[in-house]
Amino acid sequence: METINRKGYQMGNTRKLVLIGLLVSLGLILHFVEAMLPVSMLVPGAKLGLANIVNLIALVIIGFKGGLLIFFLRVFLSSLFAGTFLSINFYLGLGGGLTAYLLMSAVYYFMKEKFSLIGVSVIGAVFHNLGQLLIAYLIISNPGIFYYLPYLTLVAIPTGIAVGLITYFTTGHLSVFTSGGNEDG
């Protein structure tokens, strides 16, 4: 049984399983590389969102369900490896990432003619921060936490643009993998 996604990529089950494994692995690597970067010195708690590249690639290449599976596997495995499973950091990452993924999916599938992958990525970056702040509010019950959103948004917009550009150029080169490798050039 073959899977055909919105971009027209076709892949069999084995190829899809291999791609999911590779994308989860890449997401884990990007997550841990990003954890080593001192970005949060500029805005405390801010990150580049490098692992979101994998979520967007999965959304384009595999589709909504496969991308959601990759997201959950990446979040759970990275929290297990980092020793943060079921901690506040885990819930912040899960809440923010799920909010971002669901909104990116909605925009990608229902507003594709109005938003490029770069726009989809910026929406994901901004709503990732909003999702995290909502989870933080549920934990600490202090609405003052939302005053932090403009500062996080100032970081989210350029990083969302960068993630969107990387995804755009990467998905163009992945058609050989998803089509079975029979393309020339």
C-alpha positions in Angstrom: 0.0 0.0 0.0 1.4 3.3 -1.0 1.0 6.7 0.6 0.4 9.8 -1.5 0.7 13.2 0.3 -0.4 16.6 -0.7 2.8 17.3 -2.7 2.2 14.2 -4.8 5.0 12.2 -3.2 4.4 8.5 -3.3 6.1 6.0 -0.9 5.5 2.5 0.2 5.2 1.4 3.8 8.9 0.4 4.2 10.1 3.6 2.6 7.8 5.6 4.9 8.9 3.7 8.0 12.6 4.4 7.1 11.8 8.1 6.5 10.0 8.4 9.9 13.0 6.8 11.6 15.4 9.1 9.9 13.4 12.2 10.7 13.0 11.2 14.3 16.7 10.7 14.5 17.4 14.0 12.8 14.9 15.8 15.1 16.7 14.3 18.2 20.1 15.4 16.9 18.8 18.9 16.2 17.2 19.1 19.6 20.4 18.2 21.4 22.5 20.5 19.2 20.1 23.4 19.9 20.3 22.7 23.7 24.1 23.4 23.5 23.7 26.8 21.8 23.6 29.8 24.2 20.7 31.5 22.5 18.8 32.0 25.7 21.3 34.6 26.8 19.5 37.1 24.6 16.0 36.3 25.7 15.8 33.8 28.6 14.0 30.6 27.5 14.2 31.4 23.8 15.4 28.7 21.3 16.0 28.6 17.6 13.5 25.8 17.0 15.8 23.7 14.8 13.8 20.5 15.5 10.8 22.2 13.9 12.6 21.8 10.6 11.9 18.1 11.0 8.2 18.7 11.8 7.7 20.8 8.7 9.6 18.4 6.5 7.4 15.6 7.8 4.3 17.6 7.2 5.2 18.2 3.6 6.7 14.8 2.7 4.7 12.4 4.8 1.5 14.3 5.8 -0.3 15.2 8.9 -0.4 11.8 10.7 3.2 10.8 10.0 4.4 14.3 11.0 2.4 14.1 14.2 3.9 10.7 15.0 7.4 12.1 14.4 6.6 15.0 16.7 5.4 12.8 19.5 8.3 10.3 19.2 10.9 13.2 19.1 9.4 14.9 22.2 9.1 11.7 24.2 12.5 10.3 23.3 14.3 13.6 23.7 12.8 14.1 27.2 13.7 10.5 28.1 17.3 10.9 26.9 17.6 14.3 28.7 16.0 13.1 31.9 13.2 15.6 31.7 10.3 13.3 31.1 7.1 14.5 32.9 8.9 17.6 34.2 7.8 21.2 33.6 10.2 21.4 30.6 8.5 18.3 29.1 5.0 19.8 29.4 6.2 23.2 28.1 7.8 21.5 25.0 4.8 19.2 24.4 2.2 22.0 24.8 4.1 24.5 22.7 5.1 22.0 20.0 1.7 20.5 19.7 0.1 23.9 19.4 2.6 24.9 16.8 2.2 21.6 14.8 -1.6 21.8 14.8 -1.6 25.4 13.6 1.1 24.8 11.0 -0.9 21.9 9.7 -4.1 23.9 9.5 -2.4 26.7 7.7 -0.5 24.4 5.4 -3.5 22.3 4.4 -6.3 25.0 4.4 -4.5 28.2 3.5 -1.6 27.0 1.3 -2.4 29.5 -1.4 -1.9 32.4 1.1 1.1 31.1 3.1 4.5 29.7 1.9 6.5 27.3 4.0 8.2 30.3 5.5 4.9 31.8 6.6 3.8 28.4 8.0 7.1 28.2 9.9 6.7 31.7 11.4 3.2 30.9 12.5 4.5 27.7 14.1 7.3 29.6 15.9 5.0 32.3 17.3 2.3 29.8 18.4 4.9 27.5 19.9 5.8 30.3 22.3 2.1 31.0 22.9 1.4 27.3 23.7 4.3 27.3 26.1 3.1 30.4 27.9 -0.4 28.9 28.1 1.1 25.7 29.8 3.2 27.9 32.1 0.1 29.9 33.0 -1.7 26.7 33.9 1.2 25.7 36.1 1.8 29.0 37.9 -1.6 30.7 37.5 0.0 34.1 36.9 -1.3 36.1 33.9 1.8 38.3 34.1 3.7 35.6 32.2 2.0 36.7 29.0 4.0 40.0 29.1 6.9 37.9 28.0 5.2 37.0 24.7 6.4 40.1 22.7 10.0 39.4 23.5 9.6 35.7 22.5 7.9 36.8 19.3 10.9 39.0 18.4 13.0 35.9 18.5 10.4 33.7 16.9 9.9 35.6 13.7 13.5 35.5 12.4 14.0 32.0 13.6 10.7 31.0 12.0 11.9 32.5 8.7 15.2 30.6 8.9 13.5 27.3 9.7 11.0 27.9 6.8 13.8 28.6 4.4 15.8 25.5 5.4 12.6 23.4 5.1 11.7 24.9 1.7 15.1 24.1 0.2 15.4 20.7 1.9 12.1 19.4 0.7 13.0 20.2 -2.9 16.0 17.8 -2.6 14.1 15.0 -0.9 11.9 14.1 -3.9 14.6 11.6 -4.9 14.2 9.7 -1.6 10.4 9.8 -1.6 9.9 8.9 -5.2 12.1 5.8 -5.1 15.3 7.4 -6.4 14.4 7.1 -10.1 14.7 10.8 -10.8 17.5 12.2 -12.9 19.6 15.2 -11.8 
